[in-house]
Amino acid sequence: MNNENIIISESNRPYWQLVVAALIFTLTLAYIIVVIQTTDYTNQEARILSSNIKTVALLIAISTGLCSHKKVYVDLKNSKIKASYEVGPIKIGKWQQIKDPEYVS
């Protein structure tokens, strides 16, 4: 085997999921703009702003889940493995050392 790097990838997401995720991201951005423009930033508005932050976080989590992609990278030369979640160019994951595996299945 000449190639010493292996990439294991999930199949691509259905097109409709990407469209829904893009729509939710766009609506979330519009929601953030409306909240920033309408908030007075007084003590009474702190609770409302807190619930708005929770709503934004929930919408971002849902849309990220719809468009994320999981990949596993294996570097045989350096005996390392990395599981990563990817959304567009953003990749989250870290390399871990493989400690003498008994077998691979």
Phi, psi and omega in degrees: 000113184282324181279125183258005177242133180239136176238123177252123188230147171290161174290160181295149178291150174298148183301323183295328178292321178294322178294316179296318179298317179297321178296316180294319176301317180295315178295325178295317178297317177297320179297318179297317180297316180296318180296317180296321182286331186260351183276136180270345180060044173258175180297326180289332182275355183298319179294319179295318179296323178296317178291328176294321178295319178297319179296316179297316180298319179295315179296320179293320179296318179295312183290327176294321177296328180285336184241006180284160184220129181259134176227150175238123179255133178237122177253101184288328181296317182260004181054055180230156178222145178218122171264128182226148171256133185234135173231103185063230181277355182273124181237127180242121180166162179223153181285141176230145180284137175271124183259104174027076179292141178287320179204165177238129180232000000 
